[in-house]
Amino acid sequence: MPDKNFQVPMDPEKVTRIMQTSLSIFANRGYRGAKTDIIAEEAKVSKGIIFRYYGDKAHLYIATLKFASANLTQVVDYSVWQDAQDLDEMIINATKYKIKLQLQFPDEFKLLLDAYAELGDAPAKLKHKIAEFYAGQTNDNMGNLIDPILERLPIRTDITKEAIQRLMLGIFDQVASETKAFMQANPDADLTDFDEIINHVRLYIDILENGFLKK
């Protein structure tokens, strides 16, 4: 799935209708179940417009993922993360807040969770692009959400913030693996079903902050 740089003029109203429609259909029918002719019909545009704007279904899907993420980014209150006194408090606060957001934006969360879990619905080449999308999201989150907390913590003088970030990325990778396995076994799960994984995250963070040896 090569990257494409589409330079055709886009009608903003049509783009909005396409994105809103594709968000709903991809979220509720999955990648293969979402038909571009149905998206075009419900968005009140021609199928040719969709292919002219996005090139193919795979690029439409990636554009829809970015649209869903942008919808959440526009309303998210980053202070929920940034104002936490430590990493454990951040996890608890963020989880409660995400559940609240999921009730307000069910399609966005459904699409983003399914894509993140790689539920086997999308082609392999598209999964690679999805992985790139989430890698970028993780790096952004590290800087925007976690760094302010690290700045407030009494970190040992012989430990760099960069070393902690690398360890946290390792934790994120482990949590990603657990989340994907859970979602594949429970495709209809939502954030309220993630208690066990959240407890694992808290344990990993506790080990990162305090070690695993008896004092």
N, C-alpha and C positions, 0 to 999 in steps of 0.2 A: 504494500500500500504506500506508494510514493507520495511525498508531500506535494501539494499543489497550491499555487499562489494565484487565486482567482482575482482578476482585475475587472470583471464585468460590473457595471453599475448595479446596485441593489436598491430596490424600493424598501425603505425602512418599515413601512406598514406590512408589506408582504413578508419580510424577514421575521417580524414579530409574530405574525400568524403562523408561519412555518415552524418557528421555534416552539411556540406554545403548544402547537398540535403534535409535533414530533416528540416533545417532552412527555406528553400524556400517553402517546401510543407506544413509544419505546419503553416507558416505565411499566406499562400495564401488559404489554404483549411480548416484551423481549426484542432482541435484535432481529431474529429471523421471522418472528411473528408480525413485525411492523412492516407493512407494505407501503412503498413510496406512493403508489397510486391512491391509497386510502389517505395518507398524509396530505397529498395534494388536494384531494377532494374536500377533506374537512378544513383545510387551511384556505380553501377557495382560491387556489392558484393552479396553474397547469403543471403537469408532471415535468414538462420541459423546463419550467422555471426552477424547480428544485435541482435538476441536474445542471442547469446553467449556473446557479448560485453555488452549489456545493460539489459538483463533479460526479459524485456517486454516493451510494447509501452509507458507505463506511465513513466518508468525510462528513456527511450529514450527522451521523451518530456522534462523532468527536465534537462537532460544533454544538450539538445538543448537550453533551456532557459539560462543555464550557459554559453554555447558557445556564444550565442548572446550577453549576458552581457559582456563577456570577449572581444569580438570583439570591443565593444564600449570603454571599459576600456583601451584598448591598445592605442587608439588614442585620448581619451578625454583630453582636456586642463583644468586641475583643477584650474588654475589661474583665469579662468573666474568667478568661485565662490569665491576663496580665496582672490582675490585682490579687491573685492567689498568693498566699504567704510562702507556700512551698509546693513542690511538684505533686504531692499526694492530694492536697486541697484543690489544685488545678484539675486533676483527673475527676474528682467528685463533682466539682462545680460544672465542668465541661459536660459531663455525662448527663446531669440533670437538665442543663440548658439545651443540649442536643435533642433530648427527648421532647422538650417543649417545642423546639423548632420543627421537629419531625411532624408533629400534629398540625402545624401551620403549612408545611410544605411537603406533603406526603409524596408527590410525584418526584420532586427533586431528590429526596432521600432514597426513594425506591430505586431510581435510575443509578444514582451514584453508588449505592451499596451493592447493587447487582454487578455493575461494571467493576467495582473494586474486588468483588469476590470471584471474578472470572467464572461465572456460572456455566461456561461451556457453550454459550449461545452464539458468541461472536467468532468470526474466522480468526485463525492464528495471527495473521498479519495485523488485524485490527487490535488484537489483544496486546501486541507490542506497542502500538500507539497509545493504548489505554494505560499501559504500564509507564510510559514516558510522561503522560499527563499526571499520574499520581505521584511519580517521583518529583516532579516540579512542585506539586502541592505540598509534599512532605518537607522539601527544602524551604519553601516559603513559610510554612508553619513553624519550623525551627527558629527562624529569625524573628517572626512577628509575635509568636505566642510564648515561646519558652525562654528566649534570651532575657526578656525583662525580669523573669523570676530568678534566673541564674545570677543576674547582676546584684540581687538582694541577698542571696544566700552566702553564708560564711564559708566560702570554698577555701580549701587548703592552698597555701601560697605556692606549693610545688605541683599543683594540678592546674592545667590550663582549661579554659572554657571550651576550647576546640576538642580536647580529649573527651570531655563530658558529652559534647554534642555527638561525637562519633559513637560513644557507647549508647547514647539515646537512640541514634539511628539504628543501631543493632537491635535495641528493644523494639523499635517500631517495626523492623523487619520480622521479628519473632511474632509480634502481635498481629501483623498482617497475615502471616502464615496461619495462625490460629483462627483468625477471623474468616479467611477464605475457606478453610476446612469446615468451620461451623456453618457458614452460609451455604456451602455446597450440600451439606447434610440437612440443612433446614432452610430451604429457599424462600420460605414465607416469613422468616424471622424479621423482627424489627429491633430497634435499639433497646426496647424494654426486655429483650431476651438475652442480653449480653452480660448478665451479672457475673458469670464465671470468668469470662475473658477480662472484664473490668477488674475483678479481684486479682487476676494474674498480673495485669499491668501495675496495680498498686504494689504487689509483691516485688516485681522486678525493680520498680522505682525505689522501694525500701532497701533492697539489696544494693542498688547503685549508690544510694545516699549513706547507708550505714554499714555495708559489708555483710558477710555471712558468717563471720566468726564470732564466738561468744566473747563478750567484753571481759 
